[in-house]
Amino acid sequence: MCPAMSHGPLGLEGPEGAHLPPPADLLAAGTRGISRPMEPLRSSAPHIELVDRLLDSYRQEGPLQIQAGHELPSFEEVRLILHTLRELVFPGYSGESHPTGGALRAAVAARIADVQMRLQRQVFRGLHHRCKAVGADCVHCEERTAAIVATFLDDLPGLRHKLLADVRAAYEGDPAATGTDEVVFSYPGPQAITVYRFAHRILELGAVIVPRMMTEQAHATTGVDIHPGATIGEALFIDHGTGIVIGETTVIGDRVRIYQGVTLGALSLPTGKARLLSQKKRHPTIEDEVIIYANATILGGDTVIGQGAVIGGNAFITESVPAGARRSV
């Protein structure tokens, strides 16, 4: 074992109370044998010019300017919101204690109150920022925020019903799953789908910025990138998940199975043309009970994969596939 170290008046004491050299002596000892001495810190005067150039840059980039007194949504707050929402739909599965009886009722009420307060603050910040960015006066932001959050919270039982169907689909679709509890605890696909369903609903209700922040947090932790604008039916099974991309205008039916590395994307557009198609359908439609194996790519807003079709691994699809058909490389 290493000899015990204790704190002396200048820092650490070595074994048997021997004092280590003070920091200045340590620095000198660490630099012995270096022929070139350390340069002294430069004056802060050159920073004045750098500050001026950065401030000029801020003024020139109008869309990214933050108005005085405005606050953007917080990634940390969004993370806490997702944690609490997950605890509300899967109680006890986020590492928190799971009370029973009257204590459970009190705990659920407290979590709802907490998430309502946090979500209202973040949704408002997103709406308020966007209104100011386009020059609007934002007189209705608070009212809109309250309506969005109230409706979203009222929808939680229905969202939970959909999420339980997703969990069952993962359990029934993966012979390696030892139980639905394991799916909720550890499977990245259902975790990403859970966040997507929260984000999609508040996006539908009119929230901005925050829905994408939610799904990007799931992307960072699971490797699954689902745009909150995508439309996804019931009992989606995402297996493994790493590298999956589901674009904004994708439509997915019920009981679809998707494996790692799949891209449901848009065809590339010439530079400068993307904004013209921002309101158009750019991503494929996947009908009920389709299976898409690993690393397949399906592109284009006119591409429809018919009910029950099977898309093989590494396939590259830009045209529609009939119902029940099989496509491979």
C-alpha positions in Angstrom: 0.0 0.0 0.0 1.1 3.6 -0.6 2.2 5.5 2.5 -0.5 7.7 3.9 -0.5 11.4 2.8 -1.8 14.2 4.8 -2.4 17.9 4.2 0.3 20.2 5.6 0.2 24.0 5.8 1.4 24.4 2.2 -0.4 21.4 0.7 0.5 17.7 1.0 2.8 16.0 3.5 4.7 13.0 2.5 5.2 9.7 4.4 5.9 10.1 8.1 5.0 13.8 8.0 7.8 14.9 5.6 6.7 18.0 3.8 6.6 18.1 0.1 8.3 21.1 -1.5 6.0 24.1 -2.0 4.5 24.6 -5.5 7.2 27.1 -6.7 9.9 24.6 -5.9 8.0 21.8 -7.6 7.6 24.0 -10.7 11.4 24.7 -10.7 12.2 21.0 -10.2 9.9 20.1 -13.1 11.5 22.5 -15.5 15.2 21.6 -14.8 17.0 20.5 -17.9 14.7 22.5 -20.2 16.9 24.9 -22.1 14.1 27.3 -23.1 12.5 29.0 -20.2 8.7 29.4 -20.0 7.5 32.6 -21.6 5.7 35.0 -19.3 2.0 35.6 -19.8 1.4 38.1 -22.5 -0.5 41.3 -21.8 -4.2 41.2 -22.2 -4.1 44.2 -24.6 -4.2 42.1 -27.8 -7.5 40.6 -26.6 -9.2 44.0 -27.0 -8.9 43.7 -30.8 -10.1 40.1 -30.7 -13.1 41.1 -28.6 -14.0 43.8 -31.1 -13.8 41.4 -34.0 -16.0 38.9 -32.2 -18.6 41.5 -31.3 -18.6 42.6 -35.0 -19.2 39.0 -36.0 -22.1 38.7 -33.5 -23.8 41.8 -35.0 -23.4 40.5 -38.6 -24.9 37.0 -37.8 -28.5 38.3 -37.2 -30.3 34.9 -37.0 -28.0 33.7 -34.2 -28.3 36.8 -32.1 -29.8 36.4 -28.7 -31.8 39.5 -27.6 -30.9 41.1 -24.3 -32.9 39.6 -21.5 -33.7 36.4 -23.4 -32.8 32.9 -22.4 -32.5 29.9 -24.7 -33.7 26.5 -23.6 -31.3 24.6 -21.4 -29.9 21.2 -22.4 -29.5 20.2 -18.7 -33.1 21.2 -18.0 -34.4 19.2 -21.0 -32.4 16.2 -19.7 -34.1 16.5 -16.3 -37.5 16.8 -18.0 -36.9 13.6 -19.9 -35.7 11.8 -16.8 -38.9 12.8 -14.9 -41.2 12.0 -17.9 -39.6 8.5 -18.2 -40.1 8.0 -14.5 -43.8 8.9 -14.9 -44.4 6.4 -17.7 -42.1 3.7 -16.4 -42.1 4.2 -12.6 -39.1 2.8 -10.8 -37.1 2.3 -14.0 -35.0 5.4 -13.8 -33.1 4.6 -10.6 -35.6 6.3 -8.2 -37.4 4.6 -5.4 -40.9 3.3 -6.2 -43.3 4.0 -3.3 -46.7 2.3 -3.0 -50.2 3.3 -1.9 -50.7 6.9 -0.8 -47.0 7.6 -1.1 -47.1 6.6 -4.8 -49.9 9.1 -5.4 -48.0 11.9 -3.7 -44.8 11.0 -5.6 -46.6 11.0 -9.0 -48.3 14.4 -8.2 -44.9 15.8 -7.2 -43.3 14.6 -10.4 -46.1 16.1 -12.5 -45.8 19.4 -10.8 -42.0 19.4 -11.3 -42.1 18.5 -14.9 -44.9 21.0 -15.6 -42.8 23.8 -14.1 -39.6 22.8 -15.9 -41.3 22.1 -19.3 -43.2 25.4 -19.3 -40.0 27.3 -18.7 -38.2 25.6 -21.6 -41.1 25.6 -24.0 -41.6 29.3 -23.3 -37.9 30.1 -23.9 -38.1 28.3 -27.3 -41.3 30.2 -28.4 -40.1 33.5 -27.1 -36.7 33.2 -28.8 -38.3 32.3 -32.1 -40.8 35.2 -31.9 -38.1 37.7 -31.3 -35.9 36.2 -34.0 -38.5 37.0 -36.6 -39.4 40.4 -35.1 -42.7 39.4 -33.5 -43.8 40.9 -30.2 -44.6 37.5 -28.6 -47.6 38.6 -26.7 -49.2 35.2 -26.7 -46.1 33.1 -25.9 -47.0 32.5 -22.2 -50.6 31.5 -23.1 -49.4 29.2 -25.9 -46.9 27.6 -23.6 -49.4 26.9 -20.9 -51.8 25.3 -23.4 -49.0 23.1 -24.9 -47.8 21.8 -21.6 -51.3 21.2 -20.2 -52.4 19.2 -23.2 -49.1 17.3 -23.3 -49.4 16.2 -19.6 -53.0 15.3 -20.1 -51.8 13.0 -23.0 -49.3 11.1 -20.8 -51.6 8.0 -20.2 -52.1 7.6 -23.9 -48.4 8.0 -24.6 -47.7 5.4 -22.0 -50.1 3.0 -23.8 -48.1 3.4 -27.0 -44.8 3.0 -25.2 -45.9 -0.2 -23.6 -46.7 -1.5 -27.1 -43.2 -0.6 -28.2 -41.7 -2.4 -25.2 -43.8 -5.5 -26.0 -42.7 -5.4 -29.6 -39.0 -5.3 -28.6 -39.5 -8.2 -26.2 -41.4 -10.4 -28.7 -39.0 -9.5 -31.5 -35.7 -10.3 -29.7 -35.2 -13.9 -28.5 -32.2 -12.6 -26.4 -34.5 -10.4 -24.3 -35.0 -11.9 -20.8 -38.0 -9.8 -20.0 -39.8 -6.6 -20.7 -38.1 -5.1 -17.6 -34.7 -5.7 -19.3 -36.0 -4.0 -22.4 -37.0 -0.8 -20.5 -33.8 -0.8 -18.4 -31.3 -1.3 -21.1 -32.4 -1.4 -24.8 -31.4 1.7 -26.7 -34.1 1.4 -29.3 -37.0 1.7 -26.9 -35.2 4.4 -25.1 -34.9 6.4 -28.3 -38.6 5.7 -29.2 -39.7 6.9 -25.7 -38.0 10.2 -26.2 -39.3 10.5 -29.7 -42.9 10.0 -28.6 -42.6 12.8 -26.0 -40.9 15.1 -28.5 -43.3 14.4 -31.3 -46.3 15.2 -29.2 -45.1 18.6 -28.0 -44.0 19.4 -31.5 -47.5 18.6 -32.7 -48.8 20.9 -30.1 -46.7 23.8 -31.3 -43.4 23.7 -29.3 -40.2 24.7 -31.1 -36.5 24.0 -30.5 -37.2 21.9 -27.4 -38.6 18.8 -29.3 -35.4 18.6 -31.3 -33.3 19.1 -28.2 -35.0 16.1 -26.7 -34.4 13.7 -29.7 -30.8 14.9 -30.0 -30.2 14.0 -26.4 -31.5 10.5 -27.2 -29.4 10.5 -30.3 -26.3 11.2 -28.2 -27.0 8.5 -25.7 -28.4 5.7 -27.9 -27.0 6.3 -31.4 -30.5 6.5 -32.8 -31.5 9.7 -34.6 -35.2 10.1 -34.9 -36.5 13.5 -36.0 -39.4 14.6 -33.8 -41.4 15.4 -36.9 -41.5 11.8 -38.2 -44.9 10.0 -38.0 -44.5 6.6 -36.4 -47.3 4.0 -35.7 -47.6 1.6 -32.9 -45.3 -1.3 -31.8 -42.2 -0.1 -33.5 -39.2 -2.4 -32.8 -35.7 -0.9 -33.2 -33.1 -3.6 -32.6 -29.6 -2.7 -31.6 -30.2 0.8 -32.9 -26.7 2.2 -33.5 -26.6 4.4 -36.6 -30.3 4.5 -37.4 -31.6 7.7 -39.0 -35.3 8.5 -39.4 -35.9 11.8 -41.2 -38.5 14.5 -40.5 -41.2 13.6 -43.0 -40.8 9.8 -42.7 -44.1 7.9 -42.2 -43.9 4.5 -40.5 -46.9 2.2 -40.0 -47.6 -0.3 -37.2 -45.5 -3.3 -36.2 -42.4 -2.3 -38.2 -39.0 -3.7 -37.4 -35.8 -1.8 -38.1 -32.3 -2.9 -37.5 -29.0 -1.1 -36.9 -27.6 1.3 -39.4 -30.8 1.9 -41.4 -31.3 5.3 -43.0 -34.8 6.5 -43.9 -33.6 9.7 -45.6 -34.1 12.3 -48.3 -32.4 12.5 -51.7 -29.6 15.0 -51.9 -30.6 18.4 -53.2 -28.5 21.0 -55.1 -26.9 23.7 -52.9 -29.4 26.4 -52.0 -32.5 24.3 -52.9 -33.0 22.6 -49.6 -35.1 25.4 -48.0 -37.5 25.4 -50.9 -38.5 21.8 -50.0 -38.6 22.2 -46.2 -42.4 21.8 -46.2 -42.5 19.0 -48.7 -42.4 15.3 -48.0 -38.8 14.3 -48.5 -38.5 10.9 -46.7 -40.0 7.5 -47.4 -43.2 5.9 -46.3 -42.9 2.5 -44.6 -46.2 0.6 -44.4 -47.3 -1.9 -41.7 -45.3 -4.9 -40.8 -42.3 -4.1 -42.9 -38.9 -5.5 -41.9 -35.7 -3.5 -42.7 -32.4 -5.2 -42.1 -29.1 -3.7 -41.1 -27.5 -0.9 -43.0 -30.3 -0.6 -45.6 -30.8 2.9 -47.1 -34.3 4.0 -48.3 -34.5 7.5 -49.8 -37.1 9.9 -51.2 -40.5 11.3 -50.4 -42.2 9.3 -53.2 -40.7 6.0 -52.1 -43.2 3.7 -50.5 -42.3 0.3 -49.0 -45.5 -1.8 -49.1 -47.1 -3.7 -46.3 -45.2 -6.8 -45.2 -42.2 -6.1 -47.5 -38.7 -7.2 -46.4 -35.7 -5.0 -47.2 -32.4 -6.9 -47.0 -29.2 -5.7 -45.3 -27.2 -3.1 -47.2 -29.9 -2.6 -49.8 -30.1 0.9 -51.5 -33.7 1.8 -52.3 -34.9 4.9 -54.1 -38.0 3.4 -55.7 -41.2 2.0 -54.2 -41.4 -1.7 -53.3 -44.7 -3.6 -53.6 -46.4 -5.1 -50.6 -45.0 -8.5 -49.6 -42.0 -8.1 -51.9 -38.4 -8.8 -50.9 -35.5 -6.6 -51.9 -31.8 -7.2 -51.3 -28.4 -6.0 -52.6 
